[in-house]
Amino acid sequence: MTSAHHRTPDRPGGPDDPGRGRRLGVDVGSVRIGVSCSDPDGLLATPVETVRRHASGSHLRRLAELAEEFDVVEVVVGLPRTLADRTGSAADDAIAVADDLARVLAKRKRPAPVRLADERLSTVSATRALQAAG
């Protein structure tokens, strides 16, 4: 079951923003999940691991372990949307993983909130930043 909270991407700096601290970035694919971790100021993200998805749900346990290992303040799952603000099966899958991961993390010693981040302009923004840097 997916919640309305996870259907709409959250905005950093909102009332539920945990503030300064490391964040675990999660890029959900149909076979693998890419994981990165930010520095405490959220300026740099470093690739951490590629986690293979399993029907057993072991990928969720591994993501929870990584969240604890890096002592993150939140987990950010990328939400793929079109520029027309439409979602498809990839977005539905990301939402399902976010909801499942939130349930797993809630049972851990140091639970971290899970939020979705709109991926629509991330590639465009990154390309422009690289071009501006020369």
Secondary structure as the mmCIF struct_conf table of DSSP 4:
data_model
#
loop_
_struct_conf.conf_type_id
_struct_conf.id
_struct_conf.beg_label_comp_id
_struct_conf.beg_label_asym_id
_struct_conf.beg_label_seq_id
_struct_conf.end_label_comp_id
_struct_conf.end_label_asym_id
_struct_conf.end_label_seq_id
HELX_RH_AL_P HELX_RH_AL_P1 ALA A 4 ARG A 7
BEND BEND1 THR A 8 THR A 8
HELX_LH_PP_P HELX_LH_PP_P1 PRO A 9 ASP A 10
TURN_TY1_P TURN_TY1_P1 PRO A 12 GLY A 13
BEND BEND2 GLY A 14 GLY A 14
TURN_TY1_P TURN_TY1_P2 PRO A 15 ASP A 16
BEND BEND3 ARG A 20 GLY A 21
STRN STRN1 ARG A 23 VAL A 28
BEND BEND4 SER A 30 VAL A 31
STRN STRN2 ARG A 32 SER A 38
TURN_TY1_P TURN_TY1_P3 PRO A 40 ASP A 41
BEND BEND5 GLY A 42 LEU A 43
STRN STRN3 ALA A 45 ARG A 52
TURN_TY1_P TURN_TY1_P4 ALA A 55 SER A 56
BEND BEND6 GLY A 57 GLY A 57
HELX_RH_AL_P HELX_RH_AL_P2 SER A 58 GLU A 69
TURN_TY1_P TURN_TY1_P5 PHE A 70 ASP A 71
BEND BEND7 VAL A 73 VAL A 73
STRN STRN4 GLU A 74 LEU A 79
TURN_TY1_P TURN_TY1_P6 LEU A 83 ALA A 84
BEND BEND8 ASP A 85 ASP A 85
HELX_RH_AL_P HELX_RH_AL_P3 SER A 89 ALA A 106
TURN_TY1_P TURN_TY1_P7 LYS A 107 LYS A 107
BEND BEND9 ARG A 108 ARG A 110
STRN STRN5 VAL A 114 ASP A 118
TURN_TY1_P TURN_TY1_P8 ARG A 120 LEU A 121
HELX_RH_AL_P HELX_RH_AL_P4 SER A 122 ALA A 133
#
